[in-house]
Amino acid sequence: MARRRWQTQGHLYKERGYWKLRYREDVLDENGKLQRKRSKPQYLGPSEGPAALTEKQAKAMRDKIMAKVNIDSHQPQSLITVGAFIEQRFMKDHVAALTFAGQEHYRNMLRHVIDAFGDVPLRDLRKHHVQRFLLMKAEYGLSSGYLRQIRNSIHTVYQYAEDCEFFTGRNPAHRVKIPATARRPDPIDGYSLQEFRAVVAELPSPIQEMFLLGAETSMHGAELAGLRVCHLNLGDEPRSHKGTKIPPRSLFVCENVYRNRRGPTKNQYRRRTLPIPPAMHARLSEMVQDREPDDPVFVMPKMMSRARKPPVDTHNACNRILGPIGKKLGFRVTWQRIRHTNATWTSEMLADDNDRAAMMGHWSTAMTERYTNDFERKRRLAEAIEQKVMGEASGAVN
C-alpha cells in the first residue's frame, strides 16, 4: 500500500454546474489488502443558479470533509480489524461488565460476525456489507428474530468503537433491514387455563411450585431458581434485605441462576418486590422450614442431583421433566411461557398497564404488550359489540 500522506485540500472542481470533491482513500482489493485509490466524486452543491455556492463556501465544505478524511486515514487504531477489535476491546471491556447471560448472548451473536468480517478493517465495513450478510443468513434459514439480534450486536460494537475513538463515521448497522424472506419464529403464547392446570397436575415438586409462583408473579425460570430463603418475607411485618424494604408476605427478586451460575438480575427493572398469594405462602412456609437464609428456596430433586441442596437447574429440568410432559400433553411446555401466561391473564383481567409492567419488570408498557396474547379479550369485545348491535336490531324489528 502506498504511503499515507496528509491531504490538505483534495481535488475541488466544477462539473456540469456542481461543485465536486475527490481525494485519496484506502479501499480493500479482491484479495482483502488495502490499496490507495481515488475516491468517487463527492457532491458538495450547485455552482450555478440562484442557490449556487461561492468558491469560499465550497472550500469551507471541502476543508470540513478533508479534516475528517485525514483523521480516519492517520489514526493507527482505525486500521484494526473487526475481529481484533471485538476480541481485544469489546469483549474484554464492554461485555465483561455484563451478566453471565449477557456475555453468552454476545458470544453467540458475534461468532457469526467474526466469521464473516473478522479480517475486514473496522473502518471499511459498510451498510451494504451488513445487508448482504443478513440476506445470506436468511437464505441459510436463520429466523428474523435471530438476525435482528446479530444486527443489533454489530450496531453495539460500532457504537462502542466510536466511544473509544476507534471509529468515526456512519454506523454500518444503522437502518439495516431484516430480510422479509427470513423465517418467522413460532410465536410464544401463554398457557390457557386448561393447559396450565394439565401441566401443573403432571409436575413434581418443587417444579410444580415454581410454575405456580411464576404464573402468579411473572417470574421466569432463572429468577425462580435464584430465589433464596433470605429473599422471602413470610411474616406480617416489613423487613430489609441489603437496603431494600420487603413488605409483609412478599419476595424480593434480585438474583437469578443461569446455566448453574448465580448472578444479578438482567437489569435494574428486574429488581422488584412481588406479593406472595395466600395458597403459595402456605406452600413456601412449609418448604423453607429449617432452611438457612442463603439456601435456595427451590432445590433440585434428589433423583436429578447428587449435590447437597443445589438450586433447580432450569435447563436440566426442561430436558428431563418439561419436555416429556409436553410430548404427553401435545403442546410445548417451557419456562418462558410462564411470563407470557402472566402477561396474558393480567391483560384479560383489564389490569392497569403500568402495574403489569412493574410486575413483569419491564421499563415500558410496550415491552409488556409483546408478552401478551390479547385474542380472548378481542373476542369478548367483538361478542359484546355483536350483542349490542343484534339487541338494538331485534328491538327495532319488534
C-alpha positions in Angstrom: 0.0 0.0 0.0 1.2 3.5 -0.8 2.5 5.7 2.0 -0.3 7.7 3.5 0.1 11.4 3.0 -1.8 14.3 4.7 -4.2 15.6 2.1 -4.6 19.3 2.7 -7.1 20.1 0.0 -8.1 17.1 -2.1 -9.3 18.0 -5.6 -12.1 20.6 -5.7 -13.6 21.2 -9.1 -16.7 22.2 -11.0 -18.5 19.8 -13.3 -21.8 20.3 -15.1 -22.9 23.1 -12.7 -21.9 21.4 -9.5 -19.0 21.6 -7.0 -17.4 18.2 -6.6 -14.6 16.8 -4.5 -12.3 13.8 -4.9 -9.5 12.6 -2.6 -7.3 9.6 -2.0 -8.7 6.8 0.2 -7.8 3.3 1.4 -10.0 0.5 0.0 -9.9 -3.3 0.1 -9.0 -5.1 -3.1 -10.2 -8.5 -4.1 -7.5 -10.2 -2.0 -8.5 -8.3 1.1 -5.5 -6.0 1.0 -5.6 -2.2 1.4 -5.0 -0.2 -1.7 -4.6 3.6 -2.1 -7.1 4.8 -4.8 -9.0 7.9 -5.8 -12.4 8.3 -4.2 -15.7 8.7 -6.2 -16.7 12.3 -6.8 -18.5 13.7 -3.7 -21.2 16.2 -4.4 -21.0 19.5 -2.4 -23.6 21.7 -4.0 -24.5 23.7 -7.1 -22.0 26.0 -8.7 -24.5 27.8 -10.9 -28.0 29.3 -10.4 -29.7 31.2 -7.6 -28.7 28.6 -4.9 -25.1 28.4 -6.1 -22.3 28.1 -3.6 -19.5 30.6 -3.8 -15.9 29.3 -4.0 -15.3 30.3 -0.4 -18.3 28.3 0.7 -17.3 25.3 -1.3 -13.7 25.4 0.1 -15.2 25.6 3.7 -17.2 22.4 3.0 -14.1 20.8 1.4 -12.0 21.6 4.5 -14.5 20.1 6.8 -14.7 16.9 4.8 -11.0 16.6 4.4 -10.4 17.1 8.1 -12.5 14.0 8.8 -10.8 12.1 5.9 -7.3 12.8 7.3 -8.3 11.8 10.8 -9.6 8.5 9.6 -6.5 7.9 7.4 -3.9 8.7 10.1 -5.3 7.2 13.2 -3.4 3.9 13.7 -6.4 2.3 15.5 -8.6 2.9 12.5 -6.8 0.0 10.7 -7.7 -2.6 13.4 -9.8 -5.4 12.0 -13.4 -6.1 13.2 -12.3 -9.4 14.7 -9.4 -7.9 16.6 -11.4 -5.1 18.0 -14.2 -7.4 19.2 -11.8 -9.8 20.9 -9.3 -7.3 22.2 -11.5 -4.4 23.3 -15.3 -5.1 23.0 -15.3 -8.5 24.7 -12.7 -7.6 27.4 -14.0 -4.1 28.3 -17.7 -3.8 27.4 -19.1 -7.4 27.5 -17.0 -8.3 30.6 -19.1 -5.8 32.7 -22.4 -7.6 31.8 -24.1 -10.6 33.5 -23.1 -14.1 32.5 -26.3 -14.4 30.4 -25.4 -11.2 28.6 -21.9 -12.4 27.9 -23.2 -15.6 26.5 -25.5 -13.7 24.3 -22.8 -11.6 22.7 -20.5 -14.7 22.3 -23.2 -16.4 20.3 -24.1 -13.4 18.2 -20.6 -12.2 17.4 -19.2 -15.5 16.3 -21.2 -15.0 13.1 -19.8 -11.5 12.7 -16.2 -12.6 13.3 -16.6 -15.5 10.7 -17.9 -13.0 8.1 -16.0 -9.8 8.8 -13.1 -10.8 11.1 -10.4 -9.8 8.7 -12.0 -6.6 7.5 -10.6 -3.3 8.8 -13.0 -1.7 11.3 -13.4 1.5 9.2 -14.1 -0.3 5.9 -17.2 -2.2 6.9 -20.2 -0.6 5.2 -24.0 -0.9 5.4 -24.3 -2.9 2.2 -21.9 -5.5 3.6 -24.1 -6.0 6.6 -27.2 -6.1 4.5 -25.8 -8.8 2.2 -24.6 -10.7 5.2 -28.1 -10.8 6.7 -29.6 -11.8 3.3 -27.2 -14.7 3.2 -28.0 -15.8 6.7 -31.7 -15.6 5.9 -31.2 -17.9 3.0 -29.4 -20.2 5.3 -32.5 -20.5 7.5 -32.0 -18.2 10.5 -35.1 -16.6 11.9 -35.9 -12.9 11.7 -35.5 -12.5 15.5 -32.0 -14.1 15.4 -31.0 -11.8 12.5 -32.2 -8.8 14.4 -30.1 -9.7 17.4 -27.0 -10.1 15.1 -27.7 -6.7 13.6 -28.1 -5.1 17.0 -24.8 -6.7 18.2 -23.0 -5.2 15.2 -24.6 -1.8 16.0 -23.4 -2.0 19.6 -19.9 -2.9 18.6 -19.6 0.1 16.4 -21.2 2.4 19.0 -18.5 1.2 21.5 -15.8 1.7 18.9 -17.0 5.3 18.3 -17.0 5.9 22.1 -13.4 4.6 22.2 -12.4 6.7 19.2 -11.6 3.6 17.2 -14.2 4.6 14.6 -15.7 7.7 13.1 -18.4 7.8 10.5 -21.8 6.2 10.0 -22.6 3.0 11.9 -22.7 0.2 9.2 -25.6 -1.5 11.0 -27.7 1.7 11.1 -31.1 1.2 9.4 -30.1 -2.2 8.0 -33.4 -4.0 7.2 -34.2 -7.6 8.3 -34.9 -9.6 5.1 -38.6 -10.3 4.5 -37.6 -13.8 3.4 -36.2 -14.6 6.9 -38.0 -17.4 8.7 -40.6 -16.2 11.2 -40.2 -17.9 14.6 -43.1 -19.6 16.2 -44.9 -17.2 18.5 -44.6 -17.8 22.2 -48.1 -17.7 23.8 -49.2 -18.1 27.3 -50.9 -21.3 28.6 -54.6 -21.4 28.5 -56.2 -22.2 31.9 -56.9 -25.8 30.9 -53.3 -26.2 29.6 -51.8 -24.7 32.7 -53.9 -27.0 35.0 -52.9 -30.0 33.0 -49.2 -29.1 33.2 -49.3 -28.4 37.0 -51.0 -31.8 37.6 -48.1 -33.6 35.9 -45.2 -31.6 37.5 -43.3 -33.0 40.6 -42.3 -30.8 43.5 -40.6 -28.3 43.5 -41.1 -27.7 39.8 -44.8 -27.5 40.4 -44.5 -24.7 43.0 -42.1 -22.8 40.6 -44.7 -22.9 37.8 -47.5 -21.8 40.1 -45.4 -18.9 41.6 -44.2 -17.9 38.2 -47.7 -17.7 36.7 -48.9 -15.7 39.7 -46.0 -13.2 39.9 -44.5 -13.2 36.3 -41.1 -14.6 37.4 -39.3 -16.7 34.9 -37.2 -19.9 35.4 -33.8 -18.2 36.1 -35.4 -15.8 38.7 -37.2 -18.6 40.4 -34.1 -20.7 40.6 -32.2 -17.7 42.0 -34.6 -17.2 44.9 -33.1 -17.6 48.3 -34.7 -18.0 51.7 -33.5 -14.6 52.7 -35.4 -13.0 49.7 -38.7 -14.1 51.2 -40.7 -12.2 53.9 -43.3 -14.7 55.1 -44.1 -12.7 58.2 -46.6 -10.0 58.9 -44.0 -7.2 59.4 -41.8 -5.5 56.8 -38.1 -6.2 56.9 -35.0 -5.1 54.9 -32.6 -7.1 52.8 -29.4 -5.3 51.7 -31.1 -1.9 51.9 -34.3 -2.9 50.2 -37.6 -3.0 52.1 -39.5 -6.2 51.6 -43.2 -5.8 52.5 -45.1 -8.5 54.5 -45.9 -11.7 52.7 -43.8 -10.8 49.6 -40.5 -11.6 48.0 -37.6 -9.7 46.5 -36.3 -10.6 43.1 -32.6 -9.6 42.9 -30.7 -12.7 41.6 -31.0 -15.4 39.0 -29.3 -18.7 38.2 -28.4 -19.2 34.6 -26.6 -22.4 33.5 -25.7 -23.1 37.1 -24.2 -19.6 37.6 -25.7 -17.3 40.1 -25.7 -13.6 39.2 -27.7 -10.4 39.4 -30.9 -9.8 37.5 -30.9 -8.9 33.8 -31.3 -5.2 34.6 -32.3 -2.8 37.3 -36.0 -3.0 36.3 -36.0 -6.8 37.0 -35.1 -6.0 40.7 -38.6 -5.8 42.1 -40.7 -6.9 45.1 -43.7 -9.1 44.4 -46.6 -10.3 46.6 -47.0 -13.9 47.6 -50.6 -15.2 47.2 -52.1 -16.9 50.3 -52.0 -20.5 49.0 -48.4 -20.1 47.8 -47.5 -18.5 51.1 -48.5 -21.7 52.9 -46.5 -23.9 50.5 -43.4 -21.7 50.7 -43.6 -21.6 54.5 -43.5 -25.4 54.6 -40.7 -25.7 52.0 -38.3 -23.3 53.7 -38.8 -24.5 57.2 -35.4 -25.2 59.0 -33.5 -23.8 56.0 -30.5 -21.4 56.2 -31.0 -17.8 54.9 -28.7 -18.4 51.9 -30.2 -21.7 50.9 -32.2 -21.7 47.6 -35.9 -21.9 48.0 -36.4 -24.4 45.2 -33.9 -27.3 45.5 -33.2 -29.9 42.8 -35.0 -33.2 43.5 -32.6 -35.9 44.8 -33.2 -38.0 41.6 -31.7 -35.2 39.5 -28.6 -34.2 41.5 -26.1 -35.8 43.9 -25.0 -32.4 45.4 -26.4 -31.1 48.6 -29.3 -28.7 48.1 -28.3 -27.1 44.7 -30.8 -24.7 43.1 -33.0 -26.1 40.4 -31.2 -26.4 37.1 -33.8 -25.0 34.7 -32.1 -26.3 31.6 -31.8 -29.8 33.1 -35.5 -29.7 34.3 -36.6 -28.5 30.8 -35.0 -31.6 29.1 -35.9 -34.2 31.7 -39.2 -33.0 33.0 -40.9 -30.3 30.9 -40.0 -31.9 27.5 -41.6 -35.3 28.2 -44.7 -33.7 29.8 -45.1 -31.6 26.7 -45.0 -34.7 24.4 -47.5 -36.4 26.6 -49.9 -33.4 26.6 -49.4 -32.5 23.0 -48.1 -28.9 23.4 -44.9 -27.1 24.3 -44.1 -26.8 28.0 -41.4 -24.2 28.7 -40.3 -21.8 31.4 -40.7 -18.8 29.1 -44.4 -19.4 28.6 -44.9 -18.7 32.3 -44.3 -15.0 31.8 -46.4 -14.9 28.7 -49.2 -16.6 30.8 -49.0 -13.9 33.5 -49.0 -11.1 30.9 -52.0 -12.5 29.1 -54.1 -13.2 32.2 -53.5 -9.8 33.7 -54.5 -8.3 30.3 -57.7 -10.3 30.3 -58.4 -9.0 33.9 -58.1 -5.4 32.5 -55.3 -4.6 34.9 -53.6 -1.2 34.7 -50.7 -1.3 32.1 -48.3 0.3 34.5 -49.0 -2.2 37.2 -48.5 -5.0 34.7 -45.1 -3.6 33.5 -44.0 -3.2 37.1 -44.9 -6.8 37.9 -43.1 -8.1 34.8 -40.0 -5.9 35.5 -40.3 -4.0 32.2 -39.1 -0.5 31.7 -42.1 0.3 29.4 -45.6 -1.0 28.9 -44.8 -1.6 25.2 -42.5 -4.3 26.2 -45.2 -6.0 28.3 -47.6 -6.0 25.3 -45.1 -8.1 23.4 -45.7 -10.9 26.0 -49.5 -10.5 25.8 -51.8 -12.6 23.7 -55.0 -10.4 23.7 -57.0 -12.6 21.3 -59.6 -13.7 24.0 -60.0 -10.0 25.0 -60.7 -9.1 21.4 -63.2 -12.0 21.2 -65.1 -10.7 24.2 -65.1 -7.2 22.7 -66.4 -8.4 19.4 -69.1 -10.5 21.0 -70.1 -7.6 23.2 -70.5 -5.4 20.1 -72.4 -8.1 18.3 -74.8 -8.4 21.3 -75.3 -4.7 21.4 -76.0 -4.5 17.6 -78.2 -7.5 17.5 -80.1 -6.4 20.6 -80.8 -3.0 19.0 -81.7 -4.6 15.7 -84.2 -7.0 17.4 -85.7 -4.1 19.3 -86.2 -2.2 16.0 -87.9 -5.2 14.4 -90.3 -5.6 17.4 
